Amino acid sequence: MSTAEVAFNQEADANLAASAAGLAESHDAALASSWHARAAEAHRAAGRYRDAVPHLSRQLELEPDAKLKSAAWVALSTALLRSGQVREALDAVDRALPQAEPGVRGRLL
């Protein structure tokens, strides 16, 4: 992964991050989650919110850390909303609120 890390730090490429996430999934869920987060962020930075959604969804499935998971819920609901998927964004908020960290709840509402 160090080669992917260096390459991604030079240029935030969503395809590179997605490939790294796929490779990491069979070995390290937390690492795969972080690569999915990077892929999503690269898509969001380019205004491709709809493309970020699957990576954020997968990050939520894999992420073991509650704080990072809470941040992923915020990112997912925002990406859904900005891609015009209003109903899905509201559903994501409903699913996120019961498990969100206290400091994140306000960002979901």
C-alpha positions as CSV (number, residue, x, y, z in Angstrom):
1,M,0.0,0.0,0.0
2,S,2.9,2.4,0.4
3,T,3.2,2.9,-3.3
4,A,-0.5,3.7,-3.5
5,E,-0.2,6.1,-0.6
6,V,2.7,8.0,-2.3
7,A,0.8,8.1,-5.6
8,F,-2.4,9.3,-4.0
9,N,-0.6,12.0,-2.0
10,Q,0.9,13.3,-5.2
11,E,-2.5,13.3,-7.0
12,A,-5.8,12.5,-5.3
13,D,-7.1,10.1,-7.9
14,A,-10.5,8.4,-7.1
15,N,-9.7,5.4,-9.3
16,L,-6.4,4.8,-7.5
17,A,-8.1,5.0,-4.1
18,A,-10.9,2.7,-5.3
19,S,-8.4,0.1,-6.4
20,A,-6.4,0.3,-3.2
21,A,-9.7,-0.1,-1.2
22,G,-10.5,-3.2,-3.2
23,L,-7.1,-4.7,-2.5
24,A,-7.3,-3.8,1.2
25,E,-10.8,-5.3,1.7
26,S,-9.6,-8.9,2.1
27,H,-6.9,-8.0,4.5
28,D,-7.8,-5.0,6.6
29,A,-11.3,-3.5,6.9
30,A,-10.1,-0.3,8.6
31,L,-7.5,0.4,5.9
32,A,-10.1,-0.4,3.1
33,S,-12.5,2.0,4.8
34,S,-9.9,4.8,4.8
35,W,-9.3,4.2,1.0
36,H,-13.0,4.3,0.3
37,A,-13.1,7.6,2.2
38,R,-10.3,8.9,0.0
39,A,-12.0,7.8,-3.2
40,A,-15.2,9.5,-2.0
41,E,-13.4,12.7,-1.2
42,A,-11.7,12.7,-4.6
43,H,-15.1,12.4,-6.2
44,R,-16.7,15.1,-4.0
45,A,-13.8,17.5,-4.7
46,A,-14.5,17.1,-8.4
47,G,-18.2,17.7,-7.8
48,R,-19.1,14.0,-8.6
49,Y,-21.3,13.5,-5.5
50,R,-23.2,10.6,-7.1
51,D,-19.9,8.7,-7.7
52,A,-18.9,9.3,-4.0
53,V,-22.0,7.5,-2.7
54,P,-21.0,3.9,-3.2
55,H,-17.6,4.5,-1.5
56,L,-19.2,6.2,1.4
57,S,-21.7,3.4,1.8
58,R,-18.9,0.8,1.7
59,Q,-16.9,2.9,4.2
60,L,-19.8,2.7,6.6
61,E,-19.9,-1.0,6.2
62,L,-16.2,-1.4,7.0
63,E,-15.3,1.3,9.4
64,P,-14.8,0.1,13.0
65,D,-14.2,3.5,14.6
66,A,-17.4,5.3,15.8
67,K,-16.1,8.8,15.2
68,L,-15.0,8.1,11.7
69,K,-18.3,6.3,11.1
70,S,-20.2,9.3,12.3
71,A,-18.2,11.6,9.9
72,A,-18.9,9.1,7.1
73,W,-22.7,9.4,7.7
74,V,-22.5,13.2,7.4
75,A,-20.5,12.8,4.2
76,L,-22.9,10.3,2.8
77,S,-26.0,12.3,3.6
78,T,-24.4,15.4,2.0
79,A,-23.4,13.5,-1.1
80,L,-26.8,12.1,-1.5
81,L,-28.4,15.5,-1.0
82,R,-26.1,17.2,-3.5
83,S,-26.6,14.5,-6.1
84,G,-30.4,15.1,-5.9
85,Q,-31.2,11.9,-3.9
86,V,-33.2,13.7,-1.3
87,R,-35.3,10.8,0.0
88,E,-32.1,8.7,0.3
89,A,-30.4,11.5,2.2
90,L,-33.2,11.7,4.7
91,D,-33.1,7.9,5.1
92,A,-29.3,8.1,5.8
93,V,-29.9,10.8,8.4
94,D,-32.6,8.6,10.1
95,R,-30.2,5.7,10.2
96,A,-27.3,7.8,11.4
97,L,-28.8,9.7,14.2
98,P,-29.2,6.8,16.7
99,Q,-25.5,5.9,16.3
100,A,-23.9,9.3,15.7
101,E,-21.4,10.7,18.1
102,P,-22.9,13.6,20.1
103,G,-20.8,16.3,18.3
104,V,-21.9,15.1,14.9
105,R,-25.7,15.0,15.5
106,G,-26.0,18.7,14.9
107,R,-24.3,18.3,11.5
108,L,-26.9,15.7,10.5
109,L,-29.9,17.8,11.3
